Amino acid sequence: MLVFLFGLLLIVLVFYLKQINSITTSGYKMRELENKAAELRDKNKKLELQITELRSSERVATEVEILKMEEVVRLEYLKTDGTSVAWNR
């Protein structure tokens, strides 16, 4: 009878340790995922700020000057072999 109780206690102890290990591992993974989510939120905010900066009218005006773009005054389309081509005069 004593051997049976000892065996039962051992089985319960092993089960308990396995559950504790599982809970601890899940908690660690959860913290890891929460940290990753926070990093991604920060990165998303930085990217949104960068998009806003790149879309600003000052930025566009600067790029127009750097690329030496000109305003189109008159635009004509030429047809060649079924494709359209834009021509600035």
Beta strands, then each sheet from edge to edge (+ up, - down):
strand 1: 75-80
strand 2: 83-88
sheet 1: 1+ 2-
end
